[in-house]
Amino acid sequence: MENDIAVDELMELWRSFFQDSRNRPVDRNGKEFSAPKCVKCGGLGRIEYERTTDDPDTITCPECEGRGIDENNIPTYSDEILKIAKEYPDGDRAIRITWESVTDFNARLSSNLRWNLDDALEAAKLVVQEFIDDDTKKRVRKEHRTKITLDVVPMGIPGELYDVEISGLRKEHLYRTVRLNGLVRKATPVRPRMEIGIFECDWENHKNSYIQDFFTMREPTRCTAETCKCAEFKLKENLSQFIDSQKVEIQEYPEDLPPGAQPERLTAYFESSLAHKIQPGDRVAIVGIIKPKSQFQGRRQKSEFDIYLYAHSIDEKIGEEENVEPTASELKEIKELSLQEDIAERIRDSIAPTIFGMNWEKRAVALQQFGGVTKELPDGTRIRGDIHMLMMGDPGLAKSQLLRSASRIAPRGVMATGKSTSAAGLTAAAVRDEFGEGRWSLEAGTLVLASGGIACIDEIDKMSEEDRSSMHEAMEQQTISIAKAGINAQLKSKCSVLAAANPKRSRFDMTMPLPPQVNMPISLLSRFDIFFIITDDPDPERDNLLADKILSSHRAGEELIPGEAIDEDQLAVRSLEGPIDQRLLRLYISYAKKLRPVMTSEAQYKIKVYYTGLRNRYHNTDEQDKTMPITPRQLESIIRLSEADAKMYLSETVEVKHADHAIEMMDLFLSVTLRGDVDYAFSGMDAEQRKKDIDPRARVLSIIDEQGKQGVGEQEICDIMEEEGYSRAKVEQIIKGLHASGEIFENNYKFVRNV
């Protein structure tokens, strides 16, 4: 009886809340619907009139009395409920309330939301039904064979009241409201769950309704009709009441864990309007109730229980950018840091400070952390802003250490190793395991989990060809498409890729093209904006400095005693630290990534002159020495690098100096890594070889030149060319044309070059 009274009181409070015109409905972002503008004055508060005296041309609007809004049509909860009900089951299915509006309205109601969330929302759902007219209910029942069920979803719940880490859940959290921040790892398709089952007895076909358990089907033991004692029933699915249900697995953020710790996972259930709102890879804050779930050993129930989260609200959907705003003091610190002239060098030296040298590589990694600007064009075209980078080099040059340092600094960094990574683990997978209870479910991989950050892949050359091919779509379109086992989905992978690879034969030969030395297809290599070849060349001066650095690092490690406070005055320990504190650097990068610098016309002109200059160099070169040093893909890379450089300085515009820094890095990439010729680096053929390979006339002349003054017969030329794949008739026609033009002449039935 006490519970009934409590429910009645709750319903009365909710009834008053929804009827109070001061409480406005809110949208999906938790913002109140704005009041409509006054029709008479258009929201200006004043109207024009024909002047007859020296009075002003406008007067205060008599309809709104200068307020500019139509107070008679301010949206109310009753209007919103009726609007959603008329569109049911299409459109929205939730009535959203904010914690702030409930708290301002009644303290008892907000207290029930905090300590008695299930009952409070159930009472609110019952009250919502009172605002729906009978005609709408009958129409939906007749057309869609279902009853209108609208959820009441709380939003804007303060984190300090509820925030709990998944690994921190304990017995005291059972049946308590919590808010969990997590990363969606798996999700099953939405399926109907029976809420109320209608059972028909075998004797006289009496209808018996039975409320179902959350996990198992329950049947009545005896007919509820007065004169019937039947105990045999048939389930009538067409009369039963169902609710949409989805099972989701969330895990803790990997970047928030201490080194070496594994992120813990928790199963969450989303029902009704919350089902199918999130997908694997999303970062969300979920408000719900922690409940226990029985475990069984065979048919015997165990004394140990599992826990799950029954979700009542997706309080906020955290996008690709970090949602944390710096405090006033932190923002001041960030601004002061950006004004330092050597900020680029300080950021560079703060990345993996224990690694000696590699200044250009660290500078490129720093630019990758900030990234370019992602553009969404009016026609739907999306241009990525993330920078992809590849480091190839001899073993033992600290490539892996640089990757790990980059993943720790990035606001979101995920580390993977090519040797132990499959295509499914890298992108996404359709899995059929215990989680899906025999059904197929989606599981997010490394590139999806790293969305909004950096995915570091070590030893990418050790991956199989099939696994690597799965990265093509993720790197260029930044999406991952899954079409398996009846699941057709597209997940986001808006992340930068930082990869490392070793040469096939342990050492790089700079005189040879790249593909034979690296076990990677050209189609994947070309997707990287920039890549470095790091070689281990003997240099007495450099070797001496490197030895000093390694020895000082080991000395500092010996001085550091685990578990004891660090003495910052020790010289050896200070040598391991960068110019910028790691916490401040992460905050600086997170803040700068949100900027969208706009390129100035001067910077545009600078990049255009550089690009066209390299292209013109191709046309002004002799035929046999023609190379292709740059393509439009490299032009886009220059733009992204210049935008990242502007973000590094917290600049709102991309200036000429930022373009110069990007051009300087691209020059290094083209001259050192590609040796001035993209085609030779990728194909292994210089300009002359390419021409011979493409132009059969050049190949005929080369065969004649090889014989010199001795000449070569037509039959022999045709035989050689035929073995190389050219048709005999085509070769005979070419020889005839060369002879007619005077480029070759016949001497004793042999052709000789006309010099």
Rosetta blueprint (number, residue, H / E / L):
1 M L
2 E H
3 N H
4 D H
5 I H
6 A H
7 V H
8 D H
9 E H
10 L H
11 M H
12 E H
13 L H
14 W H
15 R H
16 S H
17 F H
18 F H
19 Q H
20 D L
21 S L
22 R L
23 N L
24 R L
25 P L
26 V E
27 D L
28 R L
29 N L
30 G L
31 K L
32 E E
33 F L
34 S L
35 A L
36 P L
37 K E
38 C L
39 V L
40 K L
41 C L
42 G L
43 G L
44 L L
45 G L
46 R E
47 I E
48 E E
49 Y L
50 E L
51 R L
52 T L
53 T L
54 D L
55 D L
56 P L
57 D L
58 T E
59 I E
60 T E
61 C L
62 P L
63 E L
64 C L
65 E L
66 G L
67 R L
68 G L
69 I E
70 D L
71 E H
72 N H
73 N H
74 I L
75 P L
76 T L
77 Y H
78 S H
79 D H
80 E H
81 I H
82 L H
83 K H
84 I H
85 A H
86 K H
87 E H
88 Y L
89 P L
90 D L
91 G L
92 D L
93 R L
94 A E
95 I E
96 R E
97 I E
98 T E
99 W H
100 E H
101 S H
102 V H
103 T H
104 D H
105 F H
106 N L
107 A H
108 R H
109 L H
110 S H
111 S H
112 N H
113 L H
114 R H
115 W H
116 N L
117 L H
118 D H
119 D H
120 A H
121 L H
122 E H
123 A H
124 A H
125 K H
126 L H
127 V H
128 V H
129 Q H
130 E H
131 F L
132 I L
133 D L
134 D H
135 D H
136 T H
137 K H
138 K H
139 R H
140 V H
141 R H
142 K H
143 E H
144 H H
145 R L
146 T L
147 K L
148 I L
149 T L
150 L L
151 D E
152 V E
153 V E
154 P E
155 M E
156 G L
157 I L
158 P L
159 G H
160 E H
161 L H
162 Y H
163 D E
164 V L
165 E L
166 I H
167 S H
168 G H
169 L L
170 R L
171 K H
172 E H
173 H H
174 L E
175 Y L
176 R L
177 T E
178 V E
179 R E
180 L E
181 N E
182 G E
183 L E
184 V E
185 R E
186 K E
187 A E
188 T L
189 P L
190 V L
191 R E
192 P E
193 R E
194 M E
195 E E
196 I E
197 G E
198 I E
199 F E
200 E E
201 C E
202 D L
203 W L
204 E L
205 N L
206 H L
207 K E
208 N E
209 S E
210 Y E
211 I E
212 Q L
213 D L
214 F L
215 F L
216 T L
217 M L
218 R L
219 E L
220 P L
221 T L
222 R L
223 C L
224 T L
225 A L
226 E L
227 T L
228 C L
229 K L
230 C L
231 A L
232 E L
233 F E
234 K E
235 L E
236 K L
237 E L
238 N L
239 L L
240 S L
241 Q E
242 F E
243 I E
244 D E
245 S E
246 Q E
247 K E
248 V E
249 E E
250 I E
251 Q E
252 E L
253 Y L
254 P H
255 E H
256 D H
257 L L
258 P L
259 P L
260 G L
261 A L
262 Q L
263 P L
264 E L
265 R E
266 L E
267 T E
268 A E
269 Y E
270 F E
271 E E
272 S H
273 S H
274 L H
275 A L
276 H L
277 K L
278 I L
279 Q L
280 P L
281 G L
282 D L
283 R E
284 V E
285 A E
286 I E
287 V E
288 G E
289 I E
290 I E
291 K E
292 P E
293 K E
294 S E
295 Q E
296 F E
297 Q E
298 G L
299 R L
300 R E
301 Q E
302 K E
303 S E
304 E E
305 F E
306 D E
307 I E
308 Y E
309 L E
310 Y E
311 A E
312 H E
313 S E
314 I E
315 D E
316 E E
317 K E
318 I E
319 G L
320 E L
321 E L
322 E L
323 N L
324 V L
325 E L
326 P L
327 T L
328 A H
329 S H
330 E H
331 L H
332 K H
333 E H
334 I H
335 K H
336 E H
337 L H
338 S H
339 L L
340 Q L
341 E L
342 D L
343 I H
344 A H
345 E H
346 R H
347 I H
348 R H
349 D H
350 S H
351 I L
352 A L
353 P L
354 T L
355 I L
356 F L
357 G L
358 M L
359 N H
360 W H
361 E H
362 K H
363 R H
364 A H
365 V H
366 A H
367 L H
368 Q H
369 Q H
370 F H
371 G L
372 G L
373 V L
374 T L
375 K E
376 E E
377 L L
378 P L
379 D L
380 G L
381 T L
382 R E
383 I E
384 R L
385 G L
386 D L
387 I L
388 H L
389 M E
390 L E
391 M E
392 M E
393 G E
394 D L
395 P L
396 G L
397 L L
398 A L
399 K H
400 S H
401 Q H
402 L H
403 L H
404 R H
405 S H
406 A H
407 S H
408 R H
409 I H
410 A L
411 P L
412 R L
413 G E
414 V E
415 M E
416 A E
417 T E
418 G H
419 K H
420 S H
421 T L
422 S L
423 A H
424 A H
425 G H
426 L H
427 T L
428 A E
429 A E
430 A E
431 V E
432 R L
433 D L
434 E L
435 F L
436 G L
437 E L
438 G L
439 R L
440 W L
441 S E
442 L E
443 E E
444 A E
445 G L
446 T H
447 L H
448 V H
449 L H
450 A L
451 S L
452 G L
453 G L
454 I E
455 A E
456 C E
457 I E
458 D E
459 E L
460 I H
461 D H
462 K H
463 M L
464 S L
465 E H
466 E H
467 D H
468 R H
469 S H
470 S L
471 M H
472 H H
473 E H
474 A H
475 M H
476 E H
477 Q L
478 Q L
479 T E
480 I E
481 S E
482 I E
483 A E
484 K E
485 A L
486 G L
487 I E
488 N E
489 A E
490 Q E
491 L E
492 K E
493 S L
494 K L
495 C L
496 S E
497 V E
498 L E
499 A E
500 A E
501 A E
502 N L
503 P L
504 K L
505 R L
506 S L
507 R L
508 F L
509 D L
510 M L
511 T L
512 M L
513 P L
514 L L
515 P L
516 P L
517 Q L
518 V L
519 N L
520 M L
521 P L
522 I H
523 S H
524 L H
525 L H
526 S L
527 R L
528 F L
529 D L
530 I E
531 F E
532 F E
533 I E
534 I E
535 T L
536 D L
537 D L
538 P L
539 D L
540 P H
541 E H
542 R H
543 D H
544 N H
545 L H
546 L H
547 A H
548 D H
549 K H
550 I H
551 L H
552 S H
553 S H
554 H H
555 R H
556 A H
557 G H
558 E H
559 E H
560 L L
561 I L
562 P L
563 G L
564 E L
565 A L
566 I L
567 D L
568 E L
569 D L
570 Q L
571 L H
572 A H
573 V H
574 R H
575 S L
576 L L
577 E L
578 G L
579 P L
580 I L
581 D L
582 Q H
583 R H
584 L H
585 L H
586 R H
587 L H
588 Y H
589 I H
590 S H
591 Y H
592 A H
593 K L
594 K L
595 L L
596 R L
597 P L
598 V E
599 M E
600 T L
601 S H
602 E H
603 A H
604 Q H
605 Y H
606 K H
607 I H
608 K H
609 V H
610 Y H
611 Y H
612 T H
613 G H
614 L H
615 R H
616 N H
617 R H
618 Y H
619 H H
620 N L
621 T L
622 D L
623 E H
624 Q H
625 D H
626 K L
627 T L
628 M L
629 P L
630 I L
631 T L
632 P H
633 R H
634 Q H
635 L H
636 E H
637 S H
638 I H
639 I H
640 R H
641 L H
642 S H
643 E H
644 A H
645 D H
646 A H
647 K H
648 M H
649 Y L
650 L L
651 S L
652 E L
653 T E
654 V E
655 E L
656 V H
657 K H
658 H H
659 A H
660 D H
661 H H
662 A H
663 I H
664 E H
665 M H
666 M H
667 D H
668 L H
669 F H
670 L H
671 S H
672 V H
673 T H
674 L L
675 R L
676 G L
677 D L
678 V H
679 D H
680 Y H
681 A H
682 F H
683 S H
684 G L
685 M L
686 D L
687 A H
688 E H
689 Q H
690 R H
691 K H
692 K H
693 D H
694 I H
695 D L
696 P H
697 R H
698 A H
699 R H
700 V H
701 L H
702 S H
703 I H
704 I H
705 D H
706 E H
707 Q H
708 G H
709 K H
710 Q H
711 G L
712 V E
713 G L
714 E H
715 Q H
716 E H
717 I H
718 C H
719 D H
720 I H
721 M H
722 E H
723 E H
724 E L
725 G L
726 Y L
727 S L
728 R H
729 A H
730 K H
731 V H
732 E H
733 Q H
734 I H
735 I H
736 K H
737 G H
738 L H
739 H H
740 A H
741 S H
742 G L
743 E L
744 I E
745 F E
746 E E
747 N E
748 N L
749 Y L
750 K E
751 F E
752 V E
753 R E
754 N L
755 V L
